[in-house]
Amino acid sequence: MLTIYCPVCYAANAETRVVCAECGASLMEEEAGDFTDRLLWALYHPEPTVAPRAAWVLGERRDRRAVEPLIALTARTREMGALEEAARALGKISDPRAIPALASLLRGSYVSVRVQAARALGAIGDPCAVPALTQALADSSASVRAAAQEALNALAAREASRR
């Protein structure tokens, strides 16, 4: 049987229901908003594979409306795939508002998330990322250290080209 998630409260409902068993919202109405709005909604989905896919698509679309919701995702989840994709997406969008969240991820527990955070900080290209990347040069993982060095090199090259 197919599970239908409520567009208001995310409660799981049987496919035969027309209103949400939890909140009473209609399950039959068309989804409101544009594609980005639906992707932003998906970042909160209870099914663990949905948020990482939505984050990936948001990164590919490079829509700046996704920056704050992606930052919020990094603060509320500990799911490795979601954190990796959120970091990757924030790097592709390249908005400096993401630097504090990415710096926080760079100090996290998953090596793959730290690597993505370092790459994203390098992709953003803002000198404000230098302290976090410099600190990552002492990370216990060689992969994180290498990603941080590459990001610092990219930042230095960007600065040199501006002169």
C-alpha angles and dihedrals in degrees: 000000000000119000118222116202117215112247089219108041104010092235114158113246134182114257090246094063120101096190130038114266090216107043106009095239117150114263092192101063122105114260111263125228134029127297093275090053090054091048091050089051089051091059087074096046115131094221102094096220096055102067095053091050092047091049090051092052092046089054091050090051092048091210110167090212085076097061099086094041090049090049088050089051091056090052098049106039135062093187106127097215093050092048093048093049093044090053092046091048093048089053092051092048088049099203116156090219086079096060097093093048092047091047088054091050089050087065093047130113104252115082093208091053091049090051092051091047092053091048091048092051089052091048092052087057098204119143089224086078093062097089093052092045092047090052089050090060085079094051117134090237121078089208092058092045090051093048091048092050091049090050092049090049090051091049091049091049091049091050092047091052091053092059 
